[in-house]
Amino acid sequence: MSKNDDIRLDTIIPDNYDNFGKLFGGFIEIRNFVEAICLCIPIYFIEKLIFFNSNMKIFLILFSLTVIPLAIACITGINGDSFLQFVGYMIHYYRDKKEYRYKRIQAVTSEHKGRSSKNKKVKLKKK
């Protein structure tokens, strides 16, 4: 027997591994897939109605610039969230953006001009 015959090709699947709720062998979540379908099909039909009598080349270019990137963003998700969750977070951020302002403290020149630069005392103005 050679060394190659002794190697086992069995793989161990951990107990906590779960494919439930995913499509295509665990690659795509069901929610992301449904969002992609629900967002891309209406856009496809709107584009088809607008460019019904025009050249097919124009329709294909527009389709590849709008629907396909949207479908990819929906299927893959962004930062582990679905596309609509990410859009909701962005809307919430822009709507409820907080602005922090701090008081600026300005230094005044030293009291004693005769001292060296190391020993200068600086007074701060209070507003």
Backbone as XML, in Angstrom:
<?xml version="1.0"?>
<chain id="A" units="angstrom">
  <residue number="1" name="MET">
    <atom name="N" x="0.826" y="-1.189" z="0.000"/>
    <atom name="CA" x="0.000" y="0.000" z="0.000"/>
    <atom name="C" x="0.868" y="1.250" z="0.000"/>
  </residue>
  <residue number="2" name="SER">
    <atom name="N" x="0.446" y="2.227" z="-0.764"/>
    <atom name="CA" x="1.206" y="3.474" z="-0.796"/>
    <atom name="C" x="0.641" y="4.448" z="0.227"/>
  </residue>
  <residue number="3" name="LYS">
    <atom name="N" x="1.330" y="5.561" z="0.393"/>
    <atom name="CA" x="0.893" y="6.573" z="1.370"/>
    <atom name="C" x="-0.419" y="7.239" z="0.958"/>
  </residue>
  <residue number="4" name="ASN">
    <atom name="N" x="-0.662" y="7.351" z="-0.332"/>
    <atom name="CA" x="-1.878" y="8.011" z="-0.812"/>
    <atom name="C" x="-3.142" y="7.218" z="-0.473"/>
  </residue>
  <residue number="5" name="ASP">
    <atom name="N" x="-3.033" y="5.922" z="-0.356"/>
    <atom name="CA" x="-4.198" y="5.105" z="-0.042"/>
    <atom name="C" x="-4.624" y="5.242" z="1.417"/>
  </residue>
  <residue number="6" name="ASP">
    <atom name="N" x="-3.698" y="5.635" z="2.288"/>
    <atom name="CA" x="-3.993" y="5.743" z="3.713"/>
    <atom name="C" x="-4.719" y="7.038" z="4.077"/>
  </residue>
  <residue number="7" name="ILE">
    <atom name="N" x="-4.717" y="8.011" z="3.204"/>
    <atom name="CA" x="-5.338" y="9.309" z="3.498"/>
    <atom name="C" x="-6.849" y="9.176" z="3.387"/>
  </residue>
  <residue number="8" name="ARG">
    <atom name="N" x="-7.543" y="9.593" z="4.434"/>
    <atom name="CA" x="-8.999" y="9.557" z="4.419"/>
    <atom name="C" x="-9.522" y="10.902" z="3.933"/>
  </residue>
  <residue number="9" name="LEU">
    <atom name="N" x="-10.526" y="10.880" z="3.113"/>
    <atom name="CA" x="-11.097" y="12.098" z="2.561"/>
    <atom name="C" x="-12.410" y="12.466" z="3.234"/>
  </residue>
  <residue number="10" name="ASP">
    <atom name="N" x="-12.665" y="11.938" z="4.408"/>
    <atom name="CA" x="-13.884" y="12.258" z="5.138"/>
    <atom name="C" x="-13.758" y="13.657" z="5.749"/>
  </residue>
  <residue number="11" name="THR">
    <atom name="N" x="-14.839" y="14.387" z="5.737"/>
    <atom name="CA" x="-14.859" y="15.697" z="6.387"/>
    <atom name="C" x="-15.844" y="15.652" z="7.535"/>
  </residue>
  <residue number="12" name="ILE">
    <atom name="N" x="-15.529" y="16.374" z="8.565"/>
    <atom name="CA" x="-16.384" y="16.409" z="9.740"/>
    <atom name="C" x="-17.188" y="17.697" z="9.707"/>
  </residue>
  <residue number="13" name="ILE">
    <atom name="N" x="-18.499" y="17.565" z="9.795"/>
    <atom name="CA" x="-19.383" y="18.727" z="9.828"/>
    <atom name="C" x="-19.700" y="19.029" z="11.288"/>
  </residue>
  <residue number="14" name="PRO">
    <atom name="N" x="-19.401" y="20.233" z="11.746"/>
    <atom name="CA" x="-19.658" y="20.534" z="13.157"/>
    <atom name="C" x="-21.147" y="20.511" z="13.480"/>
  </residue>
  <residue number="15" name="ASP">
    <atom name="N" x="-21.454" y="20.285" z="14.766"/>
    <atom name="CA" x="-22.842" y="20.186" z="15.198"/>
    <atom name="C" x="-23.581" y="21.512" z="15.066"/>
  </residue>
  <residue number="16" name="ASN">
    <atom name="N" x="-22.864" y="22.624" z="15.224"/>
    <atom name="CA" x="-23.542" y="23.926" z="15.185"/>
    <atom name="C" x="-23.686" y="24.481" z="13.761"/>
  </residue>
  <residue number="17" name="TYR">
    <atom name="N" x="-23.269" y="23.745" z="12.752"/>
    <atom name="CA" x="-23.422" y="24.190" z="11.369"/>
    <atom name="C" x="-24.862" y="23.970" z="10.927"/>
  </residue>
  <residue number="18" name="ASP">
    <atom name="N" x="-25.462" y="25.019" z="10.371"/>
    <atom name="CA" x="-26.874" y="24.936" z="10.024"/>
    <atom name="C" x="-27.113" y="25.577" z="8.666"/>
  </residue>
  <residue number="19" name="ASN">
    <atom name="N" x="-27.692" y="24.845" z="7.747"/>
    <atom name="CA" x="-28.054" y="25.367" z="6.430"/>
    <atom name="C" x="-29.499" y="25.806" z="6.365"/>
  </residue>
  <residue number="20" name="PHE">
    <atom name="N" x="-30.215" y="25.667" z="7.451"/>
    <atom name="CA" x="-31.634" y="25.970" z="7.439"/>
    <atom name="C" x="-31.849" y="27.458" z="7.179"/>
  </residue>
  <residue number="21" name="GLY">
    <atom name="N" x="-32.761" y="27.794" z="6.285"/>
    <atom name="CA" x="-33.051" y="29.184" z="5.969"/>
    <atom name="C" x="-32.141" y="29.762" z="4.901"/>
  </residue>
  <residue number="22" name="LYS">
    <atom name="N" x="-31.444" y="28.902" z="4.177"/>
    <atom name="CA" x="-30.552" y="29.381" z="3.122"/>
    <atom name="C" x="-30.786" y="28.581" z="1.851"/>
  </residue>
  <residue number="23" name="LEU">
    <atom name="N" x="-30.422" y="29.191" z="0.731"/>
    <atom name="CA" x="-30.577" y="28.552" z="-0.572"/>
    <atom name="C" x="-29.216" y="28.243" z="-1.168"/>
  </residue>
  <residue number="24" name="PHE">
    <atom name="N" x="-29.201" y="27.381" z="-2.166"/>
    <atom name="CA" x="-28.006" y="27.020" z="-2.924"/>
    <atom name="C" x="-26.880" y="26.540" z="-2.008"/>
  </residue>
  <residue number="25" name="GLY">
    <atom name="N" x="-27.208" y="25.628" z="-1.130"/>
    <atom name="CA" x="-26.192" y="25.029" z="-0.273"/>
    <atom name="C" x="-25.688" y="25.951" z="0.818"/>
  </residue>
  <residue number="26" name="GLY">
    <atom name="N" x="-26.478" y="26.891" z="1.244"/>
    <atom name="CA" x="-26.087" y="27.776" z="2.337"/>
    <atom name="C" x="-25.429" y="29.062" z="1.901"/>
  </residue>
  <residue number="27" name="PHE">
    <atom name="N" x="-25.426" y="29.357" z="0.612"/>
    <atom name="CA" x="-24.767" y="30.568" z="0.129"/>
    <atom name="C" x="-25.651" y="31.808" z="0.227"/>
  </residue>
  <residue number="28" name="ILE">
    <atom name="N" x="-26.929" y="31.655" z="-0.015"/>
    <atom name="CA" x="-27.830" y="32.814" z="-0.093"/>
    <atom name="C" x="-28.941" y="32.654" z="0.935"/>
  </residue>
  <residue number="29" name="GLU">
    <atom name="N" x="-29.165" y="33.707" z="1.716"/>
    <atom name="CA" x="-30.269" y="33.667" z="2.671"/>
    <atom name="C" x="-31.587" y="33.883" z="1.929"/>
  </residue>
  <residue number="30" name="ILE">
    <atom name="N" x="-32.646" y="33.285" z="2.452"/>
    <atom name="CA" x="-33.953" y="33.376" z="1.797"/>
    <atom name="C" x="-34.441" y="34.822" z="1.770"/>
  </residue>
  <residue number="31" name="ARG">
    <atom name="N" x="-34.237" y="35.563" z="2.858"/>
    <atom name="CA" x="-34.687" y="36.954" z="2.904"/>
    <atom name="C" x="-34.021" y="37.787" z="1.814"/>
  </residue>
  <residue number="32" name="ASN">
    <atom name="N" x="-32.722" y="37.615" z="1.621"/>
    <atom name="CA" x="-32.010" y="38.369" z="0.586"/>
    <atom name="C" x="-32.519" y="38.012" z="-0.807"/>
  </residue>
  <residue number="33" name="PHE">
    <atom name="N" x="-32.800" y="36.740" z="-1.023"/>
    <atom name="CA" x="-33.294" y="36.303" z="-2.324"/>
    <atom name="C" x="-34.681" y="36.890" z="-2.616"/>
  </residue>
  <residue number="34" name="VAL">
    <atom name="N" x="-35.545" y="36.881" z="-1.628"/>
    <atom name="CA" x="-36.895" y="37.431" z="-1.810"/>
    <atom name="C" x="-36.832" y="38.936" z="-2.044"/>
  </residue>
  <residue number="35" name="GLU">
    <atom name="N" x="-35.952" y="39.636" z="-1.315"/>
    <atom name="CA" x="-35.785" y="41.085" z="-1.543"/>
    <atom name="C" x="-35.305" y="41.363" z="-2.957"/>
  </residue>
  <residue number="36" name="ALA">
    <atom name="N" x="-34.378" y="40.566" z="-3.438"/>
    <atom name="CA" x="-33.866" y="40.759" z="-4.795"/>
    <atom name="C" x="-34.982" y="40.581" z="-5.821"/>
  </residue>
  <residue number="37" name="ILE">
    <atom name="N" x="-35.800" y="39.566" z="-5.647"/>
    <atom name="CA" x="-36.916" y="39.326" z="-6.576"/>
    <atom name="C" x="-37.907" y="40.492" z="-6.517"/>
  </residue>
  <residue number="38" name="CYS">
    <atom name="N" x="-38.282" y="40.896" z="-5.296"/>
    <atom name="CA" x="-39.309" y="41.938" z="-5.129"/>
    <atom name="C" x="-38.842" y="43.308" z="-5.607"/>
  </residue>
  <residue number="39" name="LEU">
    <atom name="N" x="-37.544" y="43.572" z="-5.569"/>
    <atom name="CA" x="-37.049" y="44.871" z="-6.031"/>
    <atom name="C" x="-36.713" y="44.879" z="-7.520"/>
  </residue>
  <residue number="40" name="CYS">
    <atom name="N" x="-36.222" y="43.774" z="-8.034"/>
    <atom name="CA" x="-35.721" y="43.767" z="-9.413"/>
    <atom name="C" x="-36.810" y="43.526" z="-10.461"/>
  </residue>
  <residue number="41" name="ILE">
    <atom name="N" x="-37.805" y="42.724" z="-10.157"/>
    <atom name="CA" x="-38.847" y="42.447" z="-11.152"/>
    <atom name="C" x="-39.643" y="43.699" z="-11.508"/>
  </residue>
  <residue number="42" name="PRO">
    <atom name="N" x="-40.096" y="44.519" z="-10.546"/>
    <atom name="CA" x="-40.804" y="45.749" z="-10.952"/>
    <atom name="C" x="-39.928" y="46.708" z="-11.757"/>
  </residue>
  <residue number="43" name="ILE">
    <atom name="N" x="-38.664" y="46.811" z="-11.393"/>
    <atom name="CA" x="-37.769" y="47.697" z="-12.154"/>
    <atom name="C" x="-37.585" y="47.167" z="-13.574"/>
  </residue>
  <residue number="44" name="TYR">
    <atom name="N" x="-37.486" y="45.856" z="-13.709"/>
    <atom name="CA" x="-37.365" y="45.255" z="-15.038"/>
    <atom name="C" x="-38.584" y="45.593" z="-15.892"/>
  </residue>
  <residue number="45" name="PHE">
    <atom name="N" x="-39.800" y="45.433" z="-15.336"/>
    <atom name="CA" x="-41.010" y="45.708" z="-16.118"/>
    <atom name="C" x="-41.163" y="47.195" z="-16.432"/>
  </residue>
  <residue number="46" name="ILE">
    <atom name="N" x="-40.760" y="48.063" z="-15.527"/>
    <atom name="CA" x="-40.808" y="49.510" z="-15.805"/>
    <atom name="C" x="-39.869" y="49.850" z="-16.954"/>
  </residue>
  <residue number="47" name="GLU">
    <atom name="N" x="-38.671" y="49.307" z="-16.918"/>
    <atom name="CA" x="-37.733" y="49.545" z="-18.021"/>
    <atom name="C" x="-38.250" y="48.944" z="-19.322"/>
  </residue>
  <residue number="48" name="LYS">
    <atom name="N" x="-38.864" y="47.807" z="-19.248"/>
    <atom name="CA" x="-39.405" y="47.161" z="-20.452"/>
    <atom name="C" x="-40.535" y="48.001" z="-21.054"/>
  </residue>
  <residue number="49" name="LEU">
    <atom name="N" x="-41.379" y="48.597" z="-20.197"/>
    <atom name="CA" x="-42.457" y="49.453" z="-20.704"/>
    <atom name="C" x="-41.911" y="50.741" z="-21.329"/>
  </residue>
  <residue number="50" name="ILE">
    <atom name="N" x="-40.902" y="51.316" z="-20.707"/>
    <atom name="CA" x="-40.352" y="52.573" z="-21.225"/>
    <atom name="C" x="-39.647" y="52.347" z="-22.565"/>
  </residue>
  <residue number="51" name="PHE">
    <atom name="N" x="-38.883" y="51.284" z="-22.664"/>
    <atom name="CA" x="-38.101" y="51.031" z="-23.876"/>
    <atom name="C" x="-38.705" y="49.908" z="-24.711"/>
  </residue>
  <residue number="52" name="PHE">
    <atom name="N" x="-40.036" y="49.831" z="-24.753"/>
    <atom name="CA" x="-40.709" y="48.752" z="-25.472"/>
    <atom name="C" x="-40.448" y="48.819" z="-26.970"/>
  </residue>
  <residue number="53" name="ASN">
    <atom name="N" x="-40.544" y="50.006" z="-27.567"/>
    <atom name="CA" x="-40.377" y="50.144" z="-29.012"/>
    <atom name="C" x="-38.966" y="50.524" z="-29.432"/>
  </residue>
  <residue number="54" name="SER">
    <atom name="N" x="-38.081" y="50.696" z="-28.491"/>
    <atom name="CA" x="-36.738" y="51.138" z="-28.857"/>
    <atom name="C" x="-35.831" y="49.934" z="-29.137"/>
  </residue>
  <residue number="55" name="ASN">
    <atom name="N" x="-34.604" y="50.248" z="-29.381"/>
    <atom name="CA" x="-33.614" y="49.243" z="-29.724"/>
    <atom name="C" x="-33.344" y="48.322" z="-28.528"/>
  </residue>
  <residue number="56" name="MET">
    <atom name="N" x="-33.157" y="47.046" z="-28.798"/>
    <atom name="CA" x="-32.894" y="46.076" z="-27.736"/>
    <atom name="C" x="-31.543" y="46.319" z="-27.080"/>
  </residue>
  <residue number="57" name="LYS">
    <atom name="N" x="-30.603" y="46.870" z="-27.828"/>
    <atom name="CA" x="-29.277" y="47.140" z="-27.289"/>
    <atom name="C" x="-29.341" y="48.170" z="-26.159"/>
  </residue>
  <residue number="58" name="ILE">
    <atom name="N" x="-30.174" y="49.196" z="-26.322"/>
    <atom name="CA" x="-30.350" y="50.217" z="-25.290"/>
    <atom name="C" x="-30.957" y="49.591" z="-24.038"/>
  </residue>
  <residue number="59" name="PHE">
    <atom name="N" x="-31.946" y="48.740" z="-24.230"/>
    <atom name="CA" x="-32.585" y="48.077" z="-23.089"/>
    <atom name="C" x="-31.591" y="47.197" z="-22.337"/>
  </residue>
  <residue number="60" name="LEU">
    <atom name="N" x="-30.781" y="46.436" z="-23.040"/>
    <atom name="CA" x="-29.825" y="45.559" z="-22.381"/>
    <atom name="C" x="-28.761" y="46.342" z="-21.615"/>
  </residue>
  <residue number="61" name="ILE">
    <atom name="N" x="-28.314" y="47.447" z="-22.171"/>
    <atom name="CA" x="-27.329" y="48.282" z="-21.475"/>
    <atom name="C" x="-27.937" y="48.870" z="-20.209"/>
  </residue>
  <residue number="62" name="LEU">
    <atom name="N" x="-29.153" y="49.399" z="-20.315"/>
    <atom name="CA" x="-29.825" y="49.956" z="-19.146"/>
    <atom name="C" x="-30.107" y="48.869" z="-18.107"/>
  </residue>
  <residue number="63" name="PHE">
    <atom name="N" x="-30.507" y="47.709" z="-18.552"/>
    <atom name="CA" x="-30.766" y="46.578" z="-17.658"/>
    <atom name="C" x="-29.498" y="46.175" z="-16.911"/>
  </residue>
  <residue number="64" name="SER">
    <atom name="N" x="-28.387" y="46.123" z="-17.631"/>
    <atom name="CA" x="-27.131" y="45.706" z="-16.990"/>
    <atom name="C" x="-26.578" y="46.771" z="-16.054"/>
  </residue>
  <residue number="65" name="LEU">
    <atom name="N" x="-26.993" y="48.026" z="-16.225"/>
    <atom name="CA" x="-26.525" y="49.096" z="-15.332"/>
    <atom name="C" x="-27.425" y="49.319" z="-14.128"/>
  </residue>
  <residue number="66" name="THR">
    <atom name="N" x="-28.654" y="48.831" z="-14.166"/>
    <atom name="CA" x="-29.573" y="49.077" z="-13.055"/>
    <atom name="C" x="-29.983" y="47.801" z="-12.330"/>
  </residue>
  <residue number="67" name="VAL">
    <atom name="N" x="-30.562" y="46.869" z="-13.013"/>
    <atom name="CA" x="-31.163" y="45.700" z="-12.367"/>
    <atom name="C" x="-30.101" y="44.715" z="-11.877"/>
  </residue>
  <residue number="68" name="ILE">
    <atom name="N" x="-29.103" y="44.443" z="-12.665"/>
    <atom name="CA" x="-28.109" y="43.443" z="-12.267"/>
    <atom name="C" x="-27.316" y="43.890" z="-11.033"/>
  </residue>
  <residue number="69" name="PRO">
    <atom name="N" x="-26.796" y="45.133" z="-10.956"/>
    <atom name="CA" x="-26.114" y="45.533" z="-9.707"/>
    <atom name="C" x="-27.042" y="45.544" z="-8.493"/>
  </residue>
  <residue number="70" name="LEU">
    <atom name="N" x="-28.303" y="45.945" z="-8.697"/>
    <atom name="CA" x="-29.259" y="45.923" z="-7.594"/>
    <atom name="C" x="-29.497" y="44.493" z="-7.125"/>
  </residue>
  <residue number="71" name="ALA">
    <atom name="N" x="-29.615" y="43.562" z="-8.043"/>
    <atom name="CA" x="-29.824" y="42.158" z="-7.678"/>
    <atom name="C" x="-28.620" y="41.605" z="-6.922"/>
  </residue>
  <residue number="72" name="ILE">
    <atom name="N" x="-27.423" y="41.949" z="-7.363"/>
    <atom name="CA" x="-26.219" y="41.481" z="-6.676"/>
    <atom name="C" x="-26.136" y="42.063" z="-5.273"/>
  </residue>
  <residue number="73" name="ALA">
    <atom name="N" x="-26.438" y="43.365" z="-5.127"/>
    <atom name="CA" x="-26.419" y="43.984" z="-3.797"/>
    <atom name="C" x="-27.469" y="43.376" z="-2.885"/>
  </residue>
  <residue number="74" name="CYS">
    <atom name="N" x="-28.632" y="43.053" z="-3.434"/>
    <atom name="CA" x="-29.696" y="42.443" z="-2.619"/>
    <atom name="C" x="-29.343" y="41.022" z="-2.212"/>
  </residue>
  <residue number="75" name="ILE">
    <atom name="N" x="-28.800" y="40.255" z="-3.110"/>
    <atom name="CA" x="-28.512" y="38.849" z="-2.813"/>
    <atom name="C" x="-27.351" y="38.716" z="-1.830"/>
  </residue>
  <residue number="76" name="THR">
    <atom name="N" x="-26.305" y="39.486" z="-2.027"/>
    <atom name="CA" x="-25.147" y="39.358" z="-1.145"/>
    <atom name="C" x="-25.350" y="40.062" z="0.182"/>
  </residue>
  <residue number="77" name="GLY">
    <atom name="N" x="-26.141" y="41.135" z="0.202"/>
    <atom name="CA" x="-26.319" y="41.896" z="1.433"/>
    <atom name="C" x="-25.126" y="42.806" z="1.672"/>
  </residue>
  <residue number="78" name="ILE">
    <atom name="N" x="-25.250" y="43.664" z="2.667"/>
    <atom name="CA" x="-24.189" y="44.613" z="2.978"/>
    <atom name="C" x="-23.883" y="44.504" z="4.473"/>
  </residue>
  <residue number="79" name="ASN">
    <atom name="N" x="-22.642" y="44.213" z="4.796"/>
    <atom name="CA" x="-22.174" y="44.070" z="6.183"/>
    <atom name="C" x="-22.997" y="43.061" z="6.976"/>
  </residue>
  <residue number="80" name="GLY">
    <atom name="N" x="-23.414" y="42.003" z="6.358"/>
    <atom name="CA" x="-24.172" y="40.975" z="7.051"/>
    <atom name="C" x="-25.656" y="41.249" z="7.174"/>
  </residue>
  <residue number="81" name="ASP">
    <atom name="N" x="-26.106" y="42.402" z="6.738"/>
    <atom name="CA" x="-27.524" y="42.753" z="6.772"/>
    <atom name="C" x="-28.094" y="42.645" z="5.368"/>
  </residue>
  <residue number="82" name="SER">
    <atom name="N" x="-29.407" y="42.540" z="5.291"/>
    <atom name="CA" x="-30.020" y="42.546" z="3.969"/>
    <atom name="C" x="-29.996" y="43.974" z="3.418"/>
  </residue>
  <residue number="83" name="PHE">
    <atom name="N" x="-30.273" y="44.103" z="2.140"/>
    <atom name="CA" x="-30.185" y="45.407" z="1.471"/>
    <atom name="C" x="-31.171" y="46.404" z="2.064"/>
  </residue>
  <residue number="84" name="LEU">
    <atom name="N" x="-32.399" y="45.978" z="2.317"/>
    <atom name="CA" x="-33.399" y="46.899" z="2.861"/>
    <atom name="C" x="-33.103" y="47.276" z="4.306"/>
  </residue>
  <residue number="85" name="GLN">
    <atom name="N" x="-32.501" y="46.381" z="5.079"/>
    <atom name="CA" x="-32.074" y="46.751" z="6.424"/>
    <atom name="C" x="-31.003" y="47.824" z="6.362"/>
  </residue>
  <residue number="86" name="PHE">
    <atom name="N" x="-30.052" y="47.667" z="5.444"/>
    <atom name="CA" x="-28.984" y="48.660" z="5.289"/>
    <atom name="C" x="-29.558" y="50.010" z="4.865"/>
  </residue>
  <residue number="87" name="VAL">
    <atom name="N" x="-30.501" y="50.006" z="3.929"/>
    <atom name="CA" x="-31.134" y="51.260" z="3.500"/>
    <atom name="C" x="-31.878" y="51.900" z="4.669"/>
  </residue>
  <residue number="88" name="GLY">
    <atom name="N" x="-32.552" y="51.089" z="5.482"/>
    <atom name="CA" x="-33.238" y="51.609" z="6.662"/>
    <atom name="C" x="-32.277" y="52.241" z="7.651"/>
  </residue>
  <residue number="89" name="TYR">
    <atom name="N" x="-31.117" y="51.604" z="7.870"/>
    <atom name="CA" x="-30.109" y="52.190" z="8.756"/>
    <atom name="C" x="-29.594" y="53.520" z="8.219"/>
  </residue>
  <residue number="90" name="MET">
    <atom name="N" x="-29.391" y="53.596" z="6.912"/>
    <atom name="CA" x="-28.887" y="54.843" z="6.318"/>
    <atom name="C" x="-29.922" y="55.961" z="6.435"/>
  </residue>
  <residue number="91" name="ILE">
    <atom name="N" x="-31.184" y="55.653" z="6.200"/>
    <atom name="CA" x="-32.248" y="56.660" z="6.328"/>
    <atom name="C" x="-32.346" y="57.122" z="7.774"/>
  </residue>
  <residue number="92" name="HIS">
    <atom name="N" x="-32.279" y="56.198" z="8.713"/>
    <atom name="CA" x="-32.346" y="56.551" z="10.132"/>
    <atom name="C" x="-31.162" y="57.437" z="10.510"/>
  </residue>
  <residue number="93" name="TYR">
    <atom name="N" x="-29.979" y="57.130" z="9.996"/>
    <atom name="CA" x="-28.794" y="57.923" z="10.305"/>
    <atom name="C" x="-28.926" y="59.344" z="9.757"/>
  </residue>
  <residue number="94" name="TYR">
    <atom name="N" x="-29.328" y="59.487" z="8.511"/>
    <atom name="CA" x="-29.433" y="60.817" z="7.921"/>
    <atom name="C" x="-30.581" y="61.630" z="8.508"/>
  </residue>
  <residue number="95" name="ARG">
    <atom name="N" x="-31.640" y="60.956" z="8.934"/>
    <atom name="CA" x="-32.775" y="61.671" z="9.514"/>
    <atom name="C" x="-32.481" y="62.131" z="10.942"/>
  </residue>
  <residue number="96" name="ASP">
    <atom name="N" x="-31.838" y="61.296" z="11.728"/>
    <atom name="CA" x="-31.601" y="61.596" z="13.136"/>
    <atom name="C" x="-30.134" y="61.876" z="13.428"/>
  </residue>
  <residue number="97" name="LYS">
    <atom name="N" x="-29.449" y="62.486" z="12.490"/>
    <atom name="CA" x="-28.034" y="62.760" z="12.668"/>
    <atom name="C" x="-27.843" y="63.771" z="13.789"/>
  </residue>
  <residue number="98" name="LYS">
    <atom name="N" x="-26.930" y="63.486" z="14.703"/>
    <atom name="CA" x="-26.652" y="64.391" z="15.805"/>
    <atom name="C" x="-25.363" y="65.128" z="15.514"/>
  </residue>
  <residue number="99" name="GLU">
    <atom name="N" x="-25.338" y="66.358" z="15.938"/>
    <atom name="CA" x="-24.170" y="67.186" z="15.713"/>
    <atom name="C" x="-23.642" y="67.621" z="17.063"/>
  </residue>
  <residue number="100" name="TYR">
    <atom name="N" x="-22.408" y="67.308" z="17.327"/>
    <atom name="CA" x="-21.787" y="67.664" z="18.594"/>
    <atom name="C" x="-20.896" y="68.875" z="18.386"/>
  </residue>
  <residue number="101" name="ARG">
    <atom name="N" x="-21.042" y="69.833" z="19.275"/>
    <atom name="CA" x="-20.192" y="71.017" z="19.213"/>
    <atom name="C" x="-19.542" y="71.212" z="20.572"/>
  </residue>
  <residue number="102" name="TYR">
    <atom name="N" x="-18.289" y="71.549" z="20.541"/>
    <atom name="CA" x="-17.541" y="71.776" z="21.758"/>
    <atom name="C" x="-17.107" y="73.235" z="21.803"/>
  </residue>
  <residue number="103" name="LYS">
    <atom name="N" x="-16.997" y="73.760" z="23.033"/>
    <atom name="CA" x="-16.516" y="75.130" z="23.173"/>
    <atom name="C" x="-15.032" y="75.170" z="22.845"/>
  </residue>
  <residue number="104" name="ARG">
    <atom name="N" x="-14.669" y="76.183" z="22.129"/>
    <atom name="CA" x="-13.276" y="76.344" z="21.772"/>
    <atom name="C" x="-12.587" y="77.163" z="22.858"/>
  </residue>
  <residue number="105" name="ILE">
    <atom name="N" x="-11.459" y="76.691" z="23.341"/>
    <atom name="CA" x="-10.695" y="77.395" z="24.360"/>
    <atom name="C" x="-9.483" y="78.012" z="23.677"/>
  </residue>
  <residue number="106" name="GLN">
    <atom name="N" x="-9.323" y="79.341" z="23.855"/>
    <atom name="CA" x="-8.198" y="80.019" z="23.221"/>
    <atom name="C" x="-7.195" y="80.435" z="24.284"/>
  </residue>
  <residue number="107" name="ALA">
    <atom name="N" x="-5.939" y="80.268" z="23.992"/>
    <atom name="CA" x="-4.883" y="80.656" z="24.930"/>
    <atom name="C" x="-4.556" y="82.134" z="24.750"/>
  </residue>
  <residue number="108" name="VAL">
    <atom name="N" x="-4.248" y="82.792" z="25.866"/>
    <atom name="CA" x="-3.856" y="84.205" z="25.860"/>
    <atom name="C" x="-2.351" y="84.252" z="26.057"/>
  </residue>
  <residue number="109" name="THR">
    <atom name="N" x="-1.738" y="85.313" z="25.601"/>
    <atom name="CA" x="-0.284" y="85.434" z="25.741"/>
    <atom name="C" x="0.107" y="85.442" z="27.212"/>
  </residue>
  <residue number="110" name="SER">
    <atom name="N" x="1.363" y="85.154" z="27.477"/>
    <atom name="CA" x="1.844" y="85.022" z="28.848"/>
    <atom name="C" x="1.829" y="86.365" z="29.582"/>
  </residue>
  <residue number="111" name="GLU">
    <atom name="N" x="1.797" y="86.287" z="30.929"/>
    <atom name="CA" x="1.773" y="87.498" z="31.758"/>
    <atom name="C" x="3.117" y="88.176" z="31.800"/>
  </residue>
  <residue number="112" name="HIS">
    <atom name="N" x="4.168" y="87.405" z="31.938"/>
    <atom name="CA" x="5.510" y="87.953" z="32.111"/>
    <atom name="C" x="6.301" y="87.773" z="30.827"/>
  </residue>
  <residue number="113" name="LYS">
    <atom name="N" x="6.669" y="88.888" z="30.236"/>
    <atom name="CA" x="7.387" y="88.807" z="28.967"/>
    <atom name="C" x="8.856" y="88.493" z="29.152"/>
  </residue>
  <residue number="114" name="GLY">
    <atom name="N" x="9.403" y="88.716" z="30.340"/>
    <atom name="CA" x="10.825" y="88.537" z="30.565"/>
    <atom name="C" x="11.230" y="87.102" z="30.798"/>
  </residue>
  <residue number="115" name="ARG">
    <atom name="N" x="10.334" y="86.197" z="31.070"/>
    <atom name="CA" x="10.686" y="84.810" z="31.355"/>
    <atom name="C" x="11.024" y="84.045" z="30.076"/>
  </residue>
  <residue number="116" name="SER">
    <atom name="N" x="11.671" y="82.925" z="30.250"/>
    <atom name="CA" x="11.991" y="82.098" z="29.085"/>
    <atom name="C" x="10.721" y="81.399" z="28.591"/>
  </residue>
  <residue number="117" name="SER">
    <atom name="N" x="10.793" y="80.856" z="27.416"/>
    <atom name="CA" x="9.615" y="80.240" z="26.811"/>
    <atom name="C" x="9.164" y="78.986" z="27.568"/>
  </residue>
  <residue number="118" name="LYS">
    <atom name="N" x="10.070" y="78.340" z="28.332"/>
    <atom name="CA" x="9.693" y="77.138" z="29.068"/>
    <atom name="C" x="8.801" y="77.456" z="30.258"/>
  </residue>
  <residue number="119" name="ASN">
    <atom name="N" x="8.985" y="78.614" z="30.862"/>
    <atom name="CA" x="8.285" y="78.929" z="32.098"/>
    <atom name="C" x="7.108" y="79.867" z="31.900"/>
  </residue>
  <residue number="120" name="LYS">
    <atom name="N" x="6.615" y="80.021" z="30.705"/>
    <atom name="CA" x="5.508" y="80.936" z="30.452"/>
    <atom name="C" x="4.225" y="80.386" z="31.053"/>
  </residue>
  <residue number="121" name="LYS">
    <atom name="N" x="3.468" y="81.266" z="31.704"/>
    <atom name="CA" x="2.176" y="80.889" z="32.221"/>
    <atom name="C" x="1.124" y="81.362" z="31.232"/>
  </residue>
  <residue number="122" name="VAL">
    <atom name="N" x="0.165" y="80.571" z="31.034"/>
    <atom name="CA" x="-0.884" y="80.910" z="30.067"/>
    <atom name="C" x="-2.215" y="80.944" z="30.796"/>
  </residue>
  <residue number="123" name="LYS">
    <atom name="N" x="-2.967" y="82.028" z="30.574"/>
    <atom name="CA" x="-4.306" y="82.135" z="31.144"/>
    <atom name="C" x="-5.312" y="81.780" z="30.053"/>
  </residue>
  <residue number="124" name="LEU">
    <atom name="N" x="-6.333" y="81.125" z="30.464"/>
    <atom name="CA" x="-7.390" y="80.766" z="29.533"/>
    <atom name="C" x="-8.603" y="81.593" z="29.818"/>
  </residue>
  <residue number="125" name="LYS">
    <atom name="N" x="-9.252" y="82.054" z="28.749"/>
    <atom name="CA" x="-10.485" y="82.802" z="28.891"/>
    <atom name="C" x="-11.639" y="81.850" z="29.083"/>
  </residue>
  <residue number="126" name="LYS">
    <atom name="N" x="-12.526" y="82.193" z="29.988"/>
    <atom name="CA" x="-13.734" y="81.397" z="30.163"/>
    <atom name="C" x="-14.870" y="82.113" z="29.486"/>
  </residue>
  <residue number="127" name="LYS">
    <atom name="N" x="-15.653" y="81.384" z="28.766"/>
    <atom name="CA" x="-16.778" y="81.998" z="28.067"/>
    <atom name="C" x="-18.055" y="81.754" z="28.811"/>
  </residue>
</chain>
